[in-house]
Structure formats: structure tokens, C-alpha cells
């Protein structure tokens, strides 16, 4: 084998954070150095600066940073005083944090199905989940749609149900912040929007982090209290039970710099997704973005016949191309969530998707030669 061939077989990163780090260069180093210089590591000035920039980007009146995307969800539910006897509708085809926060507060997540084409919460299943909640003697309080893999859910349809049923909507935009729905930014659609800055997310920091965006003045005041132990006028005036949910100044400083290049990265992600679709649509089911929507492509997820997926992944791995499965089990098939109620009629789409989905490398620094190598490996694997 020639040296050139050996280089061609070098493993490809699934998400190339190092490429982004090289682009940011001295900007991040200088931002971190400023924090190290002033030593205000908790709630330093960078936190307020980032929250201001984030709210503007998301089209919201307020942004509250916090320690993780999970904390962002939890804080909003705490502000709504969700607890035992309450039901919150969640999709089953999602990461566990969406339902976890409901269960942590003693409330009941009712697991609903998703749509075949978008992987997002199915409004018809939401109505069935509400019926399930009432049949169990629970009081429906809210809906948590998840904008999965970077694509917004059908927010108008979900909002119509919420208005009819007098429910709040907490949008789980952990994978999709930066996307738009019918010309509106995620961050401005729901009563509250939660997002995550986990490093692998489209807008990620160098550790854990999250945020809540809202236009509600009263809610933001409660959230500010809850993230610091429920404090009132000062830290020794505790007015409610809270948590330690702050984003540290170091991560805020990093995110200020990352947010500056985020619009350009979103465009680059879209270019990568369009190239994948053009190269693979004749062989596999590629993701579809409905008219009026945009995606930030947190994942590029294709679908294969379930009996071919393992061999396909093994073939790509042998060629140095990584894959990932989001999610091999829907929540209702996982031990911790198997006892929670599901929407009437079951969750057949989510069960089918969990056997068929597989994600390819996706990030804004995926150059065309590397992507062509991935496409070639995919096509070769599917011909076997």
C-alpha cells in the first residue's frame, strides 16, 4: 500500500472540533485569558454579555444561561411548578433528558410518537397522549417538542393543541438552535426554549452549558432565582427551592467568540447536507427539510433497512468512516422509562426508526474531498 493510500484510510472524525478550534485561534485564547485575569469565574461579566448576544441571535427578549441543556429544561419546569399528578407530553424518539426532567420532579412524562419524515413530535400522537394522561387520572400541563437533529418540529400545529388545551410549550432546541421555522427563529416560538452547549452541539462550548430563551418577564425573574438556589434579594434570602445551575464565565467567554462565527457555520452545515442529499438520495432515505423550515444539521441521519444497518456500519468503520445511531432504543424501550404511559395506539413510527436510522459525519468543516470519501464508502457498502 502506498503512503498516499494509507493517508486516505486515516480515520475521519465524526465531528471535527479541532478544525473549529484552529479557526477560532487566538480569539478564544484571549477570551479565556481575560477571565483568568479578572478571576470572576462564577457569574463574571462574560455571562451577561453572552446572554445579551444569545437573546439577540435567537430573537427573544431574554436569555438565561445555565449549567447544561438538561438544567435549562429542568429550570423551566420548576418555574411552572410541575410535580406529582401532572403530565407532560414528550416524544419517545429523543435523548432521555427530555423526559428525565419531568420524572425528576415527580411528574409523569407521557411518551408520544414522531412523524415518519421529520423524526419530530407528531401532533396527532400528542392528542392521543393527552387522552392517555386523562385516562390515568393525570392533569396535562405542558408539551416538550424536540427539534430533532437540527430540524424544527411542527410548531404551529403543536401550538394550536396547546392553546386549545391550555398547556405551556417548552421547546427542546438542544440540537437545533440556529434553525428557523416559517421565517421565525427557534428561541422566539414557544413560551420558553431550552438549548444545550454540549461540545458536540452546533453551538457548543468546551464543557457543559445551556440556556433558556423567553419573552416572559416574570418567567425570567423566577429562572434567575432558581438557578442560584432560589435566592431572593441576595444569596441569604432564599425565597424558593432552587438548584446550582449557573454557566461559568469561562464557558460564556468561549461562547461569545463561537457565536460570532455561528451564522457562517450554519451555512457550511447546509452545504454539506445538500451535497450528501445529491450524492445519496438514489440509494437511501435521506432527511427532508419541509418548505419554510431550515435545519442546522446537528446530525445527518439516513435510513436503511434494519437488517442491513449493522453490516453497513461495519463496512464504513473498516474504511475509517465513523457512524452513530441516534437512537437505538426509543425511551419507552429503555429500563428507566419503560413504566411510563405511552400515547394511545402505541409508538410504531419511533420503534421502526430506531431500527433504521444511522448518522454520518456532519460538521461545518467537512471539506469536499473528505465528504467524497464518505460518500464513496457509503455507496460501496450499499452495493455489497
SEKENU-828937 format. One line per 8 residues: number of its first residue (from 1); their letters; for each residue x, y, z of C-alpha. Coordinates in steps of 0.2 Angstrom, whole numbers, plus 5000, padded with zeros to 4 digits. Each point is the difference from the previous one (the first is absolute). Example, Ala and Ser with C-alpha at 12.3 -4.5 7.8 and 13.67 -1.06 7.14 Angstrom:
# residues 2
1) as) 5062,4978,5039  5006,5017,4997
This chain:
# residues 384
1) xxxxxxxx) 5000,5000,5000  5007,5017,4996  5002,5014,5012  4986,5010,4991  4988,4985,5002  5004,4999,5018  4996,5018,5003  4984,4998,4991
9) xxxxxxxx) 4995,4986,5013  5004,5012,5015  4984,5000,5011  4988,5014,4997  4994,5009,5015  4981,4999,5003  5000,5018,5005  5016,5010,4998
17) xxxxxxxx) 5001,5012,5015  5019,5002,4997  4996,5008,4983  4989,5013,5008  5013,5003,5014  5013,5004,4986  4989,5012,4992  4996,5009,5016
25) xxxxxxxx) 5018,5001,5005  5006,5014,5010  4982,5007,5003  4996,4986,5012  5017,5001,5009  4998,5018,5003  4982,4998,5006  5006,4987,5013
33) xxxxxxxx) 5014,5011,5005  4989,5014,5004  4990,4989,5012  5016,4993,5008  5006,5018,5002  4984,5007,5009  4997,4984,5009  4981,5002,5001
41) xxxxxxxx) 4997,4982,4995  4982,4998,5006  4988,5013,4992  5014,5011,4993  4996,5013,4988  5002,4988,4985  4984,4991,5006  4989,5016,4998
49) xxxxxxxx) 5008,5004,4983  4997,4983,4993  4982,5000,5006  4997,5017,4991  5008,4993,4984  4990,4984,5001  4983,5008,5002  5004,5011,4985
57) xxxxxxxx) 5005,4986,4990  4985,4989,5005  4987,5014,4998  4995,5000,5018  4998,5013,5013  5010,4991,5013  5013,4986,5001  5006,4992,5016
65) xxxxxxxx) 5015,4989,4999  5002,4985,5011  5011,4985,5004  4993,4988,4986  4986,4997,4988  4992,4988,5013  5000,5014,5013  4992,5012,4987
73) xxxxxxxx) 4985,4988,4999  5000,4996,5018  5000,5019,5005  4985,5004,4989  4990,4985,5007  5004,5005,5018  4994,5018,4996  4984,4993,4994
81) xxxxxxxx) 4999,4990,5016  4998,4983,4992  4999,4986,5012  4990,4984,5005  4983,4998,4991  5006,5010,4985  5003,4993,4983  5012,5007,4987
89) xxxxxxxx) 4999,4994,4982  5018,4995,4993  5005,4991,4984  5007,4983,5003  5013,5001,4986  5012,5012,5009  5014,5000,5012  4994,4996,5018
97) xxxxxxxx) 5003,5017,5007  4984,5006,4992  4989,4989,5011  5013,4998,5014  4996,5018,5006  4982,4996,5001  5003,4984,5010  5012,5009,5012
105) xxxxxxxx) 4987,5011,5006  4988,4986,5004  4989,5004,4985  4996,4987,4986  5007,5001,4982  4987,4994,4988  5010,4993,4985  4993,5004,4983
113) xxxxxxxx) 5005,4995,4982  5009,5010,4987  4997,5003,4981  5008,4988,4988  5008,5013,4989  5006,5013,5013  5004,4989,5015  4991,5014,5010
121) xxxxxxxx) 4985,4999,5012  4984,4995,4991  4985,5012,5004  4988,4986,4998  5009,4989,5013  5001,5015,5012  4981,5000,5000  5000,4981,5003
129) xxxxxxxx) 5013,5003,5014  4988,5013,5008  4986,4987,5000  5012,4987,5008  5005,5013,5014  4981,5003,5004  4996,4981,5000  5014,4999,5014
137) xxxxxxxx) 4993,5013,5010  5014,5012,4996  4998,5019,4997  5009,5005,4983  5010,5016,5003  5013,5001,4986  5007,4994,4983  5019,4998,4997
145) xxxxxxxx) 5003,4999,4981  5017,4995,4995  5008,5008,4984  5009,4984,4996  5017,5000,4991  4999,5018,4997  4983,5001,4991  4985,5010,5009
153) xxxxxxxx) 4985,4990,5005  4983,5005,4993  4998,5015,5012  4984,5007,4993  4990,4984,5002  5007,4996,5017  4996,5018,5005  4982,4998,4995
161) xxxxxxxx) 4998,4985,5011  5008,5009,5014  4989,5015,4999  4985,4989,4999  5005,4990,5015  5007,5014,5010  5018,4993,5000  5017,5008,5001
169) xxxxxxxx) 5013,4995,4986  5018,4998,5005  5010,4998,4984  5015,4988,5001  5011,5008,4988  5016,4992,5006  5004,4994,4983  4993,5013,4989
177) xxxxxxxx) 5004,5018,5007  5003,5010,4985  4987,4992,4989  4984,5009,4994  4982,4996,4998  4989,5009,4988  5012,5015,5001  5001,5000,5019
185) xxxxxxxx) 5015,4996,5010  5000,4986,5013  5000,5010,5016  4985,5010,4995  4987,4987,4997  4995,4992,5017  4997,5007,5017  5017,4994,5004
193) xxxxxxxx) 5014,4992,4990  5014,4990,5007  5016,4996,4992  5017,4992,5003  5018,5005,4998  5007,4982,5002  5016,5000,4989  4992,4989,4986
201) xxxxxxxx) 4985,5012,4998  5000,5012,4985  5004,5014,5012  5010,4992,5014  5012,5005,5013  5015,4991,5007  4990,4991,5014  4982,5000,5006
209) xxxxxxxx) 4989,5015,4997  4982,5005,4996  4988,5014,4999  4981,5004,5000  4993,5014,4988  4983,5008,5004  4990,5016,4998  4992,4998,5017
217) xxxxxxxx) 5006,5013,5012  4993,4991,5015  5007,4983,4995  5018,5007,4998  4999,5007,5017  4996,4983,5008  5013,4991,4989  5013,5012,5006
225) xxxxxxxx) 4995,4995,5018  4999,4982,4997  5017,4998,4992  5008,5007,5016  4992,4990,5014  4984,5009,4999  5007,5016,5006  4991,5016,5003
233) xxxxxxxx) 5008,5017,5003  5016,4992,5004  5008,4982,5002  4994,5000,5018  4982,5004,4996  4994,4984,4993  4982,5002,4994  4997,4983,4991
241) xxxxxxxx) 5009,4983,4998  5013,5001,4986  5015,4992,4993  5018,5005,4996  4998,5003,4981  5012,5013,4995  5011,5001,4984  5017,5004,5005
249) xxxxxxxx) 5009,5016,4993  5013,4990,4991  4987,4990,4989  4990,5017,4997  5016,5008,4994  5003,4986,4988  4982,5000,4994  5001,5019,4996
257) xxxxxxxx) 5014,4996,4988  4991,4985,4993  4984,5009,4997  5009,5012,4989  5004,4987,4987  4984,4990,5003  4990,5007,4985  5014,4996,4988
265) xxxxxxxx) 5001,4982,5007  4981,4998,4998  5002,5004,4981  5015,4987,4999  4989,4987,5009  4987,5003,4987  5012,4998,4985  5006,4983,5007
273) xxxxxxxx) 4982,4994,5002  4996,5005,4983  5015,4991,4993  4995,4984,5010  4982,5001,4993  5006,5002,4982  5012,4985,5001  4990,4988,5010
281) xxxxxxxx) 4981,5003,4997  5000,4986,4986  5006,4987,5013  4993,5004,5017  4986,5010,5009  5008,5017,5003  4993,5013,5012  4988,5012,4993
289) xxxxxxxx) 4998,5018,5005  4982,5006,4998  4996,5016,4990  5002,5015,5012  5012,4991,5012  5019,5001,5002  5011,4988,5009  5016,5002,5008
297) xxxxxxxx) 5004,4981,4997  5006,4995,5017  5000,4983,4993  4998,4994,4982  4989,4984,5002  4996,4988,4986  4989,4985,5001  5004,4982,4994
305) xxxxxxxx) 4991,4984,5001  5002,4994,5018  5008,4983,4995  5014,5010,4990  5005,5013,5013  5013,4990,5010  5009,4994,4985  4999,5018,4993
313) xxxxxxxx) 5008,5007,5015  5014,4987,5001  5004,5003,4982  5002,5018,5002  5010,4998,5016  5012,4989,4990  5003,5014,4989  5003,5013,5014
321) xxxxxxxx) 4983,5008,4999  4991,5001,5017  4981,4999,5002  4988,5002,5014  4983,4994,5004  4988,5013,5008  4990,4991,5007  5002,4981,5001
329) xxxxxxxx) 4986,4999,5013  4985,5013,5002  4997,5005,5018  4985,4988,5003  5012,4985,4996  5013,5006,5013  5000,4993,5018  4998,5017,5009
337) xxxxxxxx) 4985,5005,4989  4992,4984,4996  4986,5002,5013  4995,5017,4995  4983,5002,4990  5001,5001,4981  4987,5008,4987  4985,4990,4996
345) xxxxxxxx) 5003,4988,4985  5019,4998,5004  5016,5007,4993  5002,4991,4984  5010,5013,4990  5013,5003,5014  5002,4981,5001  5003,4998,4981
353) xxxxxxxx) 5012,5015,5000  5011,4993,5014  5004,4985,4989  5003,5010,4984  5009,5016,5004  5019,5003,4999  5010,5017,5000  5014,5004,4989
361) xxxxxxxx) 5014,5013,5004  4993,5018,5001  5009,5016,5004  5003,5017,4992  5018,4996,4996  4997,4984,4990  5010,5004,4984  4994,4993,4983
369) xxxxxxxx) 5014,4987,4998  4996,4992,5017  4982,5001,4997  5003,4991,4983  5009,4987,5009  4985,4997,5012  4988,5000,4985  5011,4987,4991
377) xxxxxxxx) 5001,4989,5016  4981,5001,5002  4997,4995,4982  5012,4986,5000  4992,4993,5016  4983,5001,4993  5005,4990,4984  5007,4986,5011
